[in-house]
Amino acid sequence: MKRTTIKDLAEMLNISTSTVSRALKDHPDISSSVKTKVREAAETFNYVPNDFAINFRNKSSKIIGLIVPEISMFFVPSIINGISQVLNKEGYRFFILSSNDSFETEKGHVETCINSRVDGILMSLTNETTDAEHLKRLKEMDIPTVIFDKTVPQNLFGTVIFDNKKNSELSAEKLIKHGCKNVLGIFGDENLEITKSRLKSFKEKILEVSDIQLQIIFCKSPDKVKEKIEDLLDYNKFDGFFAMSDETLLGLHSSLIKRNLNNTDVKVVSISEGTLPKYLDETYEYHINDGFEMGSFAATKLIGLVTKANTGTSDPIYYL
């Protein structure tokens, strides 16, 4: 059935569209009898206000665009929950666009957000994204934007990231204190800034101890972790493992189970959203990167920019 408009109601009641509009808004210049007729007609014919048109007149869509590299079982759901809680409280709606880790798709999503007249954008970049050139148009159009988690070096917008240096160093210290001498570090995509920063800090801290042997592998998925570790475990006796994320931890855990190395003196340390390790093995130690905290923090910063409540610099780096 066709959506009923204010024009339709005006024609039914033989009054002007402006009278219908003011009656629906309970304007004091409109008589009670006219207001009653308009409201009854609106209810009978399922009239729904056009929020887009209303917000357009107010120069605000009350909509936020959320662009993520992919929607997986790890980390992203908790980020979305954090974002949702803040935006719902502030009266904003949001739509989610997944880039499927494609830079070209990400660029298209940026255009979609622009064309949808969003009030602001929250985004985490793809593994293929190497610079922020495609985001300059957002800056030129003065569309508030906050980048979180996966980013690239840029000075266009504020960035919310975890303190990778601290978490990686703390993880290395746990392996050192445990007395590990042969350590395998399992990292994600080696081209990502998050991987580079975690690798640098972890490696520097581990190699402060001269008699520790350290090997590093890079894997983009849990399956790749299993594939690479299978070969390594044939020729190496590791007594310590570091997994830089839940994805790498899942692949590691599967390999340790297969080799019956879990529940031994082997030490496993990871950086995690906090849920997965508890269900894998209670001996695993981990430093929490709280996705809910990141999502709510990024959304709060964006709303501050959208409402002009944030009067500070628009492009700082926030460490959680």
Buried (B, 14 or more C-beta within 10 A) or exposed (E): EEEBBBEBBBEBBEBEBEBBBBBBEEEEEBEEEBBEBBBEBBEEBEBEEEEEEEBEEEEBBBBBBBBBBBEEEBBBBBBBEBBBBBBEEBEBEBEBBBBEBBBEBBBBBBEBBBEEBBBBBBBBBBBBBEEBEBBEEBBEEEBBBBBBBBBBEBEBBBBBBBBBBEBBBBBBBBBBEBEBBEBBBBBBBEEBBBBBBBBEBBBEBBEEBEEBBBEBBBBBBBEBBBBBBEEEBEEEEBBBBBBBBBBBBBBBBBBBEEBEBBEEEBBBBBBBBBBBBEEBBEEBBBBBBBBBBBBBBBBBBBBBBBEEEBEEEBBEEBEB
